[in-house]
Amino acid sequence: MSIFDPLPADLRDKKIVCSYVNATSKIQIARITDVPQWYFERVVFPGQNLIFEAISSAHVEIHTGMMASSILSDTIPCVQLQVEEASSTLPNWVPIKHIDPLDPQFEEPSTLVSLPEVVS
């Protein structure tokens, strides 16, 4: 996510994760120009979901491609596009048990359990 254009070091602790979907049938350009010493620009194809990092005070400009030109079609505050970062790859319905190795009832995991052989 934004690997090629990381936020300046002094702003990384203020970053938010944002999502923008191009719901049109035209190619769009998403551009952020109001963050000092940082510039962000990405092509967003029709139906594509763009996930990116920004700061809450930034604005993303959406430029829609026309024949040999583009038109500024929208300016959206990044805070309105903010999404919550996923903390796990597990679905939300899977209960997560936090393991405390200092808990007296904690047992070190044993070796892998082998499954019974399937006879065909």
N, C-alpha and C positions, 0 to 999 in steps of 0.2 A: 504494500500500500504506500504510494508516494515515495518509493525507494529512490527514484531518480531525482526527486525534488524534495528532500527533507526540509522540514521547518527549521529556521535558524535555532541554534542551541538554546538561546535565551527564551524561546517561545515553546519549546517542546513540553514543558510541564503544564502548559495552558491548552494543549491540543484537544480537539474533539474529533470523533469519527463521524463522517457524514455520508449520506447516500442520496444520489440523484438518479432518477429514471427518465430516460428520453422516451416520452409517451407519444412522440410524433412519428411521422413517416419520413422525416428528413434528418440528415446528419446535423449534429449540433457540436458546438465547441463550448466547453465549460472552462471559464477563465477566472482566476482570482488575482487581482492586481493591487488590492489595498492593504497588503501586509508588507511592512518595510523590509527590504532586502530579501524578498521572496516572491517568486512568480510561479504560478501554477496554470497549466493549460493542457486540456485533454480533449480528444475527439470522442464523442459519444454517439454511437450508432443507434438507429431506431430500435427501441425495445431494450437497449442495454442499460444495466444498472451500474453506475459508477460509484465506487466506494473510495473515499479519500479522507485525508487528515487536513484539518485547518484549525484556526482559532475562532472562538465564538464571535468575535467582533468583525470577522471577515465577511465579505459578500461574494457570491459566485455569480458571474455574468454568464448568461446563456445566449450564445450567438447561433442563429439558425441559418444553415447554408441555403443559399439561393443560387440561381444560375450565375456563376462567376463572381459571387459576392456573398456576404453574410450580413445579417441584420441582428442587432441587439434586441432580443425578444423578451428578456426578463432579467432582473437582478434580484437574487434571493439571499437573505441573510443566512449564513451557514448554520446558525443556531437553530433555524427552522428545519434544517436537513439532518440534524444530529440524530444518531442512532446509538443504542447501547452496544458496547463491545461485548461479543460473546466470550464468556470466561471459560467455556468448556466446549468440546466438540460433541458432548452428549446431548440428547434432546432434553427439553425442560422437564419432562415428566419422570426422568430417571432420578431417583433420590441420590444425593451425594452425601456420603458419610466421611467426615473429616477424621483422619487417623492421627492420634497423638501417641508417639512412641514412648512418652514418659508416663502414660497411663499404665497402672499395674496390670490391667487386664489385656493389654496389647500383646499379641503374639507375633513373632517374626513369621512372615509367610513361609510355608514349607516348600519343598521342591515341587515342580509341576506334577499335577496329578495326571496319570495316563488314562486315557479313555479305553473302555473295553473294545476288543477287536470285533469287527463286524464280520460275521461269517456269511458268505454269499452262496 
